[in-house]
Amino acid sequence: MFKKLFITILLCLILTAANAYAGDIPESLMSGSQQALFIGKLSDQDSETYTIIPLTVMMGNISQKELKVQKFGKYYGSNDTPKTGDFLVAVLMEDSKIDDLWIFKATSGDYKTLKLMSEKYCMVERYQNYINEGKYFEAQKKITAKETAQEMEAKHGLPVGQEGTQTPLLNLNTPSFILLVLPALLAALAVYALYTFINKKRK
């Protein structure tokens, strides 16, 4: 009975930690699954679309000088209606399609000093800090280095590790491990200790 309870709790804790990390948008963007993460300026609009000029591409690539995207109602964490001349931070999912649930109005186009015009949720503050500190540029460099190493491996048959660019699958010092996985493991150990103690008492 207790063994089944222990296994169930352990699985729940692991799944909860994984889901929490998956929903951690500022961190998950660093994986580079989107086409681009960029700072832009809303330069024009008509009845159905906004025209956005990409100013700084922090991750990924944007080949167009202007993006025509479907109109969105408001920015994240704000009731401000988008207006021509606004600076914004957005995620390009594919050509001419941005994530309209994760668009922020910004105070300027300078990634080092811009502020996100939003309610100061913890997630928003982390996002702003990552932008200001250039963390997304760093994440893109790592992705590019890994892709280059993989291309070299495919071309020359060299193990990725020999190129010195392999990224560890799990870094015990990363925030995701410390904040999510470690508490789950500690809780599982506590349940196991309780299970062992009760069994000894029975004997």
C-alpha positions in Angstrom: 0.0 0.0 0.0 2.7 2.5 1.0 4.9 1.4 -1.8 2.2 2.3 -4.3 1.5 5.6 -2.6 5.2 6.4 -2.7 5.4 5.7 -6.5 2.3 7.7 -7.2 3.5 10.7 -5.2 6.9 10.5 -6.9 5.4 10.5 -10.4 3.1 13.4 -9.5 6.0 15.5 -8.3 8.1 14.8 -11.4 5.2 15.6 -13.7 4.4 18.8 -11.8 8.0 19.9 -12.0 8.1 19.2 -15.7 4.8 21.0 -16.4 5.9 24.1 -14.3 9.1 24.3 -16.3 7.3 23.9 -19.6 5.0 26.9 -18.7 8.0 29.1 -17.7 7.9 31.2 -20.9 10.9 33.4 -20.3 13.1 30.4 -19.8 11.5 28.2 -22.4 12.1 30.8 -25.1 15.9 30.1 -24.7 15.4 26.7 -26.3 15.0 28.5 -29.6 11.9 26.6 -30.7 10.3 29.8 -32.1 11.5 31.4 -35.4 12.6 34.6 -33.7 12.5 36.7 -30.6 12.8 40.4 -31.4 12.3 44.0 -30.5 10.3 46.0 -33.0 8.5 49.1 -33.8 4.8 49.3 -34.9 5.2 51.5 -38.0 1.8 51.4 -39.6 -1.7 49.8 -39.4 -4.8 49.3 -41.4 -8.2 47.7 -40.6 -6.8 44.2 -40.3 -3.0 44.3 -39.9 -0.1 45.9 -38.1 3.2 46.6 -39.8 6.1 46.0 -37.5 9.8 46.8 -38.3 12.2 44.4 -36.5 14.9 46.5 -34.8 16.8 43.9 -32.8 16.6 40.2 -33.3 17.7 38.6 -30.0 17.1 35.0 -31.1 16.5 33.3 -34.4 16.3 35.0 -37.8 14.0 37.5 -39.6 14.7 38.0 -43.2 11.9 40.5 -43.9 12.5 44.2 -43.4 8.8 44.6 -42.3 6.3 42.1 -40.8 2.6 42.3 -41.7 0.8 40.6 -38.8 -2.9 40.2 -37.9 -4.1 42.9 -35.4 -4.1 42.0 -31.8 -6.2 43.7 -29.1 -3.7 44.6 -26.4 -0.3 44.0 -24.9 0.4 41.4 -22.3 -0.2 42.7 -18.7 -1.6 46.0 -20.0 -4.8 47.5 -21.3 -3.0 49.8 -23.7 -4.3 49.6 -27.3 -1.4 49.2 -29.8 -0.6 52.5 -31.6 1.7 53.5 -34.4 5.1 54.3 -33.1 5.0 51.8 -30.2 8.1 49.8 -29.4 7.4 46.2 -28.6 8.9 42.8 -27.8 7.4 39.9 -29.6 7.9 36.2 -30.6 7.7 35.3 -34.2 6.3 31.8 -34.5 6.5 31.7 -38.3 6.5 34.1 -41.2 4.0 36.9 -40.5 2.6 35.2 -37.4 3.5 36.3 -33.9 2.4 34.9 -30.5 -0.4 37.5 -29.9 -0.7 36.4 -26.2 2.9 37.2 -25.4 3.5 40.7 -26.9 4.9 43.5 -24.6 4.9 47.2 -25.1 8.4 48.5 -24.4 9.7 51.9 -23.4 12.4 51.9 -26.2 14.2 49.8 -28.8 17.4 49.4 -26.8 17.5 46.0 -25.3 19.9 47.1 -22.5 17.7 49.7 -21.0 14.1 49.0 -22.2 11.3 48.4 -19.7 8.3 46.2 -20.3 5.1 48.2 -19.8 3.2 45.5 -17.9 1.9 44.6 -14.5 5.1 43.5 -12.6 4.4 39.8 -12.4 7.5 37.8 -11.3 7.6 36.2 -14.8 7.6 39.6 -16.5 10.4 40.8 -14.3 12.5 37.8 -15.1 11.8 38.3 -18.8 12.8 42.0 -18.7 16.0 41.1 -16.8 16.9 38.4 -19.3 16.4 40.9 -22.2 18.4 43.7 -20.5 21.3 41.3 -19.6 21.5 39.9 -23.1 20.6 36.4 -22.0 18.8 35.6 -25.2 21.8 36.6 -27.3 23.8 34.2 -25.2 21.3 31.4 -25.7 21.3 31.9 -29.4 25.2 31.7 -29.4 24.9 28.3 -27.6 22.3 27.1 -30.1 24.5 28.2 -33.1 27.6 26.6 -31.6 25.7 23.3 -31.1 24.4 23.3 -34.6 27.8 24.1 -36.0 29.3 21.2 -34.0 26.6 18.8 -35.3 27.3 19.9 -38.9 31.0 19.2 -38.3 30.2 15.8 -36.9 28.0 15.0 -39.8 30.6 16.2 -42.3 33.7 14.8 -40.7 32.4 12.1 -38.4 33.8 13.7 -35.3 32.1 13.3 -31.9 30.5 16.5 -30.8 32.5 16.4 -27.6 35.7 16.8 -29.5 34.6 20.1 -30.8 34.2 21.3 -27.2 30.6 22.6 -27.8 28.5 19.8 -26.4 25.9 21.0 -23.9 25.3 18.8 -20.9 21.8 17.3 -20.8 21.4 18.3 -17.2 23.4 20.9 -15.3 22.9 20.6 -11.5 23.6 24.3 -11.1 20.8 25.5 -13.4 17.8 27.3 -11.9 15.4 24.7 -13.5 17.1 21.9 -11.5 17.4 23.8 -8.2 13.9 25.3 -8.3 12.0 22.4 -9.7 13.7 19.0 -9.8 15.5 19.2 -6.5 12.4 19.9 -4.4 10.6 17.0 -6.1 13.5 14.7 -5.2 13.6 15.9 -1.6 9.9 15.4 -1.2 10.2 11.9 -2.7 13.0 11.0 -0.2 10.8 12.3 2.7 8.0 10.0 1.6 10.3 7.1 1.3 11.8 7.7 4.7 8.2 7.8 6.2 7.4 4.6 4.4 10.5 2.9 5.8 9.8 4.2 9.3 6.2 2.8 9.3 7.4 -0.6 8.1 10.0 -0.8 10.9 7.3 0.1 13.5 5.1 -2.7 12.2 7.9 -5.2 12.6 
